Amino acid sequence: MSMTTLPRTASVTQLEPEEQRAWDIASTVCDPEIPVLTIEDLGILRGVRVFPTQAAGQHDGGASSTAVEVTITPTYSGCPAMDAIGDDLRTAFVKEGYASVHVNLVLSPAWTTDWMTESGKAKLEEYGIAPPSGMAAAGGHSGPVRLSLAVKCPQCNSLNTKELTRFGSTSCKALFVCQDCKEPFDYFKVL
């Protein structure tokens, strides 16, 4: 079987039944840094591949079992959450009876906030983190000069906010404060 890798705009209903099952299992794994988001919400779940494998100790004619390969892309290279996500994926698949689980970490193409689902962005806001606004500069930084847009406060929806520091609780977030309600909040940066 070939690897099923879906662009973020594709529907997972295009998968074969066993791959759909594997995708559904993988999509239950949550990001350890933002537990309200699944790896599917975040857009780092890139593909699944399901294939039969020979059971340990079995030879010709022996019982076979199912193995799975899951491909994920980190939000940035060196993201410390990838080890925990890999462990959580392995645990989820072993619990569902898969004999072998391989987590494939792919750095190219680089992850972008454009891969986040709209549902994931809504979950971020409900959790108190301002979701990324705008589109990433996927084609490089040529063309018009990009302007910073106002970041809406997830507490009171005010646009009267100010960046306190470019890095918040994790490298992919910036720390902001609302000038109206005075609450600090994380903003998930457009990457």
Order of alpha helices (4+ residues) and beta strands (2+ residues): beta-alpha-alpha-beta-beta-alpha-beta-alpha-beta-beta-beta-beta
